[in-house]
């Protein structure tokens, strides 16, 4: 793996209305729960990148550990850091599953200061988006940027819709050292990732 990786961010819209919000609060004891597609594989996104399904599927599998441990947190807006800052946390991902090339997620908006901002925006009818944040490299192929095997998913953030297509690319020149990932992924996370890779290799050998 290279010593430095680029921060990669993607954006997908979330469509909600007053009725949906009210139904969510009634069904989940006053909480706002968002459900829908949060990432896509094998699809050219607004930043000109394509995430191979094998890469995204692997990262969603690794992400399950954070979900089970109630650590799948996300922030209000995108920071420049590759680390999730607790003071800015607005929500937590409760579920993320692959169905075909789509990743479906369930997100709970928290009652934190940043979470209250998200709640207010949603209830005011503001269009928001769910945006993945990760680190990795890309390779140019046929006019598109293909995300490589070194990609590591960090979190999903809540963001506003960019007014200009590809606007988030302006903040993606930042690179992070692989050692910085240790601030987010602990030793147990890294062991779990290696274990999943071993299982994947075993499954590939069995299908040959």
C-alpha positions as CSV (number, residue, x, y, z in Angstrom):
1,X,0.0,0.0,0.0
2,X,1.3,3.5,-0.8
3,X,2.6,5.7,2.0
4,X,0.0,8.4,1.1
5,X,-3.6,8.0,-0.1
6,X,-6.1,10.5,-1.4
7,X,-9.3,11.3,0.5
8,X,-12.2,10.2,-1.8
9,X,-15.7,11.5,-1.3
10,X,-18.9,10.7,-3.2
11,X,-22.4,12.2,-3.0
12,X,-26.0,10.8,-3.3
13,X,-29.2,12.7,-2.7
14,X,-31.7,11.9,0.1
15,X,-35.3,12.7,-0.7
16,X,-37.6,13.2,2.3
17,X,-40.9,15.0,2.9
18,X,-42.8,16.0,6.0
19,X,-45.0,12.9,6.0
20,X,-42.0,10.6,5.8
21,X,-40.4,12.4,8.7
22,X,-43.5,12.2,10.8
23,X,-43.9,8.5,10.1
24,X,-40.3,7.9,11.1
25,X,-40.7,9.7,14.4
26,X,-43.9,7.8,15.2
27,X,-42.3,4.4,14.3
28,X,-39.0,5.0,16.0
29,X,-39.9,6.7,19.3
30,X,-39.2,10.3,18.0
31,X,-36.1,9.5,16.0
32,X,-35.5,10.4,12.4
33,X,-34.3,7.3,10.5
34,X,-33.2,7.6,6.9
35,X,-33.3,4.7,4.5
36,X,-32.1,4.4,0.9
37,X,-29.1,4.0,-1.4
38,X,-25.9,5.4,0.1
39,X,-23.3,4.2,-2.4
40,X,-23.1,2.5,-5.8
41,X,-20.6,0.2,-7.5
42,X,-19.8,-0.1,-11.2
43,X,-21.4,3.4,-11.7
44,X,-19.7,6.5,-13.0
45,X,-20.3,9.1,-10.3
46,X,-20.3,12.9,-10.5
47,X,-16.6,13.0,-9.7
48,X,-15.7,10.8,-12.7
49,X,-14.9,7.8,-10.5
50,X,-16.1,4.2,-10.6
51,X,-16.0,1.8,-7.6
52,X,-15.6,-1.8,-8.7
53,X,-18.1,-4.0,-7.0
54,X,-15.5,-6.3,-5.5
55,X,-13.8,-3.3,-3.8
56,X,-17.0,-1.8,-2.4
57,X,-18.4,-5.1,-1.4
58,X,-15.3,-5.8,0.6
59,X,-15.4,-2.4,2.3
60,X,-19.1,-2.8,3.3
61,X,-18.2,-6.2,4.8
62,X,-15.4,-4.6,6.8
63,X,-17.8,-1.8,7.8
64,X,-20.1,-4.3,9.5
65,X,-17.7,-4.4,12.5
66,X,-18.1,-0.6,13.1
67,X,-21.9,-1.0,12.8
68,X,-22.1,-3.8,15.3
69,X,-19.9,-1.9,17.8
70,X,-22.0,1.4,17.4
71,X,-19.0,3.1,15.9
72,X,-20.3,3.8,12.4
73,X,-20.5,7.5,13.0
74,X,-20.7,10.3,10.5
75,X,-20.3,14.0,10.5
76,X,-22.4,17.0,9.4
77,X,-20.5,18.2,6.2
78,X,-17.1,16.9,5.0
79,X,-14.0,17.7,7.1
80,X,-10.6,17.7,5.5
81,X,-9.5,14.9,8.0
82,X,-9.6,11.2,7.4
83,X,-10.6,10.9,11.1
84,X,-14.2,11.2,12.4
85,X,-14.3,14.0,14.9
86,X,-16.7,13.2,17.8
87,X,-17.6,16.9,18.3
88,X,-19.1,17.1,14.8
89,X,-20.9,13.7,14.7
90,X,-24.5,14.1,13.5
91,X,-25.7,10.5,12.8
92,X,-24.9,6.8,13.1
93,X,-25.3,4.1,10.4
94,X,-27.4,1.3,11.7
95,X,-27.3,-0.9,8.6
96,X,-25.4,-1.1,5.3
97,X,-26.0,-4.0,2.9
98,X,-25.1,-4.7,-0.7
99,X,-27.9,-5.5,-3.1
100,X,-26.6,-5.9,-6.6
101,X,-24.4,-2.9,-7.3
102,X,-26.2,-0.7,-4.7
103,X,-25.5,-0.2,-1.0
104,X,-28.6,0.3,1.0
105,X,-28.3,2.0,4.4
106,X,-30.3,2.9,7.4
107,X,-29.1,6.0,9.2
108,X,-30.2,7.4,12.6
109,X,-30.0,11.2,13.1
110,X,-28.6,11.7,16.6
111,X,-29.6,14.3,19.1
112,X,-26.1,15.9,19.1
113,X,-25.6,19.6,18.2
114,X,-24.7,18.7,14.7
115,X,-27.5,16.2,14.6
116,X,-30.0,18.9,15.5
117,X,-28.7,21.0,12.6
118,X,-29.4,18.0,10.3
119,X,-32.9,17.5,11.8
120,X,-33.8,21.2,11.3
121,X,-32.6,21.2,7.7
122,X,-34.5,18.0,6.9
123,X,-37.7,19.3,8.5
124,X,-37.3,22.6,6.6
125,X,-37.4,20.6,3.3
126,X,-33.7,21.2,2.5
127,X,-32.2,18.6,0.1
128,X,-29.3,16.8,1.7
129,X,-27.1,14.1,0.5
130,X,-25.3,11.1,2.0
131,X,-21.6,11.1,1.1
132,X,-19.0,8.4,1.6
133,X,-15.6,9.3,2.8
134,X,-12.6,7.0,2.4
135,X,-9.0,6.9,1.4
136,X,-7.3,5.2,-1.6
137,X,-5.9,5.7,-5.0
138,X,-7.4,5.7,-8.5
139,X,-6.2,4.7,-11.9
140,X,-7.2,6.3,-15.2
141,X,-9.1,4.1,-17.6
142,X,-11.1,5.1,-20.6
143,X,-11.6,8.6,-19.4
144,X,-12.8,7.5,-15.9
145,X,-10.9,7.1,-12.6
146,X,-11.2,3.5,-11.3
147,X,-10.9,3.2,-7.5
148,X,-8.1,0.7,-6.7
149,X,-7.8,-2.2,-4.2
150,X,-6.1,0.0,-1.6
151,X,-9.4,1.9,-0.9
152,X,-10.6,1.9,2.7
153,X,-14.1,3.2,3.6
154,X,-14.1,5.4,6.7
155,X,-17.6,6.7,7.1
156,X,-20.7,8.3,5.5
157,X,-21.3,12.0,6.1
158,X,-24.4,14.2,5.7
159,X,-23.7,17.0,3.2
160,X,-25.5,19.6,1.1
161,X,-25.9,19.1,-2.6
162,X,-23.0,20.6,-4.5
163,X,-24.1,23.6,-6.6
164,X,-21.5,22.8,-9.2
165,X,-21.0,19.2,-10.5
166,X,-17.7,17.8,-9.1
167,X,-17.4,20.6,-6.6
168,X,-16.2,18.2,-3.9
169,X,-13.1,17.5,-6.1
170,X,-11.7,20.9,-5.0
171,X,-11.1,19.5,-1.5
172,X,-9.7,16.1,-2.6
173,X,-6.2,17.2,-3.3
174,X,-5.4,16.4,0.4
175,X,-3.5,13.3,1.0
176,X,-3.2,11.3,4.2
177,X,-0.5,9.0,5.4
178,X,-1.4,5.4,6.0
179,X,-0.3,5.8,9.6
180,X,-3.0,8.4,10.1
181,X,-5.6,5.6,9.6
182,X,-4.5,4.1,12.9
183,X,-6.3,7.0,14.5
184,X,-9.6,5.7,13.2
185,X,-9.1,2.0,12.7
186,X,-7.9,0.3,15.9
187,X,-5.9,-3.0,16.1
188,X,-9.1,-5.0,16.3
189,X,-10.4,-3.4,13.1
190,X,-7.2,-4.2,11.3
191,X,-7.3,-7.8,12.4
192,X,-10.9,-8.1,11.3
193,X,-10.0,-6.7,7.9
194,X,-7.2,-9.3,7.5
195,X,-9.5,-12.1,8.6
196,X,-12.1,-11.1,6.0
197,X,-9.4,-11.0,3.3
198,X,-8.3,-14.5,4.3
199,X,-11.9,-15.7,4.1
200,X,-12.3,-14.1,0.7
201,X,-9.1,-15.8,-0.6
202,X,-10.4,-19.1,0.8
203,X,-13.8,-18.7,-1.0
204,X,-12.0,-17.8,-4.3
205,X,-9.9,-21.0,-4.0
206,X,-13.0,-23.1,-3.4
207,X,-14.7,-21.8,-6.5
208,X,-11.8,-22.5,-8.8
